[in-house]
């Protein structure tokens, strides 16, 4: 978790600088092209299985489409708005994941999860003040 938090923090700051230096859509493309190459090297350099299933391929591709929409939205967002606001709202992706998990994956809705989502929405309101 900590490595993810730090890496995504650097990603959005670097993306902000890139998007203010070149077209944000191009910056998003270069960012994810680089990520693809680095991830490919990682997979080939580890003992990761290269076996795939149709379901795995379809959902990996769907995740890629969602990631592409997210990265372009973020890179365009930081060119027209505050990095603080864009990164805070974008960082709330877990709210979407929580709701989908409950509605689609049958994860249980608990009081703690509902409170967490409510506090996240409150955080968005506070940061945007």
C-alpha positions in Angstrom: 0.0 0.0 0.0 2.7 2.5 1.0 4.7 2.0 -2.3 1.5 2.4 -4.3 0.7 5.7 -2.5 4.1 7.1 -3.0 4.3 6.0 -6.7 0.9 7.4 -7.6 1.9 10.7 -5.8 5.0 11.1 -7.9 3.0 10.0 -11.0 0.4 12.8 -10.7 3.1 15.5 -10.0 5.2 14.3 -12.9 2.1 14.2 -15.0 1.2 17.7 -14.1 4.6 19.0 -15.2 4.5 16.9 -18.4 0.9 18.1 -19.2 1.9 21.7 -18.8 4.9 21.1 -21.1 3.3 19.1 -23.9 -0.2 18.2 -24.9 -1.8 16.3 -22.0 -3.2 13.5 -24.1 0.4 13.0 -25.5 1.8 13.1 -22.0 -0.8 10.5 -20.9 0.2 8.3 -23.9 3.9 8.5 -23.2 3.3 7.8 -19.5 1.4 4.6 -20.1 3.7 3.5 -22.9 6.5 3.8 -20.5 4.5 2.0 -17.9 3.8 -0.8 -20.4 7.4 -1.3 -21.2 8.5 -1.2 -17.5 5.7 -3.6 -16.5 6.6 -6.0 -19.4 10.3 -6.0 -18.3 9.2 -6.8 -14.8 6.9 -9.6 -15.9 9.5 -11.2 -18.1 12.2 -10.8 -15.4 10.1 -12.5 -12.7 8.5 -15.9 -12.5 5.1 -14.4 -13.4 2.9 -16.9 -15.3 2.2 -15.9 -18.9 -0.8 -18.3 -19.0 -4.0 -16.5 -19.9 -7.7 -17.2 -20.1 -10.3 -15.5 -22.2 -12.0 -14.0 -19.1 -8.6 -12.8 -17.9 -7.8 -11.2 -21.2 -11.3 -9.5 -21.5 -11.1 -8.0 -18.0 -7.5 -7.0 -18.4 -8.4 -5.1 -21.5 -11.4 -3.6 -19.8 -9.1 -2.5 -17.0 -6.8 -1.0 -19.6 -9.7 1.0 -21.1 -10.6 2.3 -17.6 -7.0 3.2 -16.9 -6.7 5.0 -20.2 -9.8 7.1 -19.4 -8.5 7.8 -16.0 -5.0 8.8 -17.1 -6.2 11.1 -19.8 -8.8 12.6 -17.5 -6.1 13.2 -14.9 -3.6 14.7 -17.3 -6.2 17.0 -18.8 -7.5 17.9 -15.4 -4.2 19.1 -14.0 -3.9 21.5 -16.9 -7.1 23.2 -16.1 -7.4 22.8 -12.4 -5.4 22.4 -9.2 -3.3 19.3 -8.8 -4.5 19.2 -5.2 -8.1 19.0 -6.3 -7.6 16.7 -9.3 -5.5 14.2 -7.3 -7.9 14.2 -4.3 -10.9 13.5 -6.5 -9.0 11.0 -8.6 -7.7 9.3 -5.5 -11.3 8.6 -4.5 -11.4 5.8 -7.1 -11.8 3.5 -4.1 -15.4 4.9 -3.7 -16.2 3.6 -7.2 -14.5 0.3 -6.5 -16.4 -0.1 -3.2 -19.8 0.6 -4.7 -19.1 -1.8 -7.7 -17.8 -4.4 -5.2 -21.0 -4.2 -3.3 -23.3 -4.1 -6.3 -21.5 -6.4 -8.7 -19.2 -8.7 -6.7 -21.6 -9.2 -3.7 -19.2 -7.7 -1.2 -21.1 -7.0 2.0 -22.1 -3.4 2.8 -21.0 -2.8 6.3 -21.4 0.3 8.5 -17.7 0.8 8.4 -17.6 0.8 4.6 -20.6 3.1 4.4 -18.9 5.5 6.8 -15.6 5.3 4.8 -17.4 6.3 1.6 -19.3 9.0 3.4 -16.0 10.4 4.8 -14.4 10.3 1.4 -17.3 12.3 -0.1 -16.8 14.8 2.8 -13.1 15.0 2.0 -13.9 15.9 -1.6 -16.2 18.7 -0.4 -13.6 20.0 2.1 -10.7 20.0 -0.4 -12.8 21.8 -3.0 -13.5 24.7 -0.6 
